[in-house]
Amino acid sequence: MKFAFFMMPLHLPSENPALAFDRDIDLINYAEELDYDEFYIGEHHSAGWETIPAPEMVLAKASATTHRIKLGTSVVGLPYHHPFHVAERFTFLDHMTRGRVVLGVGPSSLPPDIQLFNIPVQDLNPMMRESTEIIVKLLETPGPVTYEGKFWSIKDMGLQLRSYQQPRLKLATASVGSERSLEFAAQYEMILFALAGGGPPNGVPLNELWNRVEHHGARHGTKPDRDDFRLVTYVHLADTHEQAWAEVREGIVRDVHKYFYTINTPAGWLTHPDQDPDSLTAEEIVQQRRWIIGTPDEAIEQIQQLYDETGGFGGLMFTTHEWTDQARIKYSLELFARYVMPHFRGHTADLMRAWQKTIDDRKAGLIPSIGGPPAESPGVYDHKSNLYVKR
């Protein structure tokens, strides 16, 4: 299982943005130090909280001080860019990172951004699809490409440098469970970002998501890989359940009540239609969205539940937050890396078996004492097997 980050980012508009950007870069480096696999950054242009307009610039800077972690976007708003520019910039970045780039694409979902660019909402998805088709043709074609579309047209345009990864760099997209987004992911064998808490009531249920992706893949003649299925959630861990909640309860309420209520309205967050938005608690938010707040053992239990429910997924993504100070955030990530990641990667299974065998052998009197067998040895020490055996 892979472990990744989904950074919007979300920074308070009242603070120094340059320092916030430094923290973002620092977090990417820290993630690599802790052996996380991937780091994705979103693109936004308005509203004052999500403050990175060109994620590839941040990823380029981070690539100079990292060496292994995959670097991607979550996501580039394709309606805002000419597809040739997107393809060219990301193939360039792919070479600078020696093949560590994932191009996450989407139609744009931040309402103030859509207002800023004055694009009709009904055009966003078709613009994204047309742009993606052009980008893929440019990535896969060793020569000029001509394409006549509704939104973009290119004539005899080709990339002078295609991606470092062959046959092309990997694409990704986000979904809240709509059929068209799952079909889109399947068509191009994309990495799929899906919410652990599921999407709206009319969306595909979480336990059916990947089945639908495979269904659409069969229609398109593609083979989506379940290893590319990512679940996105928030995570914060501490030494005790109570401590974890004490550290983040206030920050959760702040972000949801102040930011998310404003950009979208409260309706999608409430537990029932008649609920007073001001009464929504952090506990209700976390339960409804299936965020993970607690200890490493609780995180293992919740992730296993999600894994079983979905039939398996290839990776878990943390939405980054600043609900508490950086020291506590980093300690949470360290706890996850020390105790949760190795559990799902299988790195501690043999160690735990070896330790359990030692406990069992000691209880059975099978482990020799230094200088000779235990006083009450159940048998004769056999040097060949390194055990006491009964004669």
Secondary structure, DSSP 8 states (H G I E B T S, - for coil): -EEEEEE-----TTS-HHHHHHHHHHHHHHHHHTT--EEEE----SSSSS--S-HHHHHHHHHTT-SSSEEEES-EEGGGS-HHHHHHHHHHHHHHTTS-EEEEEES---HHHHHHHT--HHHHHHHHHHHHHHHHHHHH-SS-EEEE-SS-EEEEE--SS--SSSS--EEEEEESS-HHHHHHHHHTT-EEEEETT---TTS--GGGHHHHHHHHHHHHT----GGGEEEEE-EEE-SSHHHHHHHHHHHHHHIIIIIIHHHH-GGGG-SSTT--GGG--HHHHHHHHT-EEE-HHHHHHHHHHHHHHHT--SEEEEE---SS-HHHHHHHHHHIIIIIHHHHHTSSHHHHHHHHHHHHHHHTT-S-BTTBS-TT-SSEEETTTTEEE--
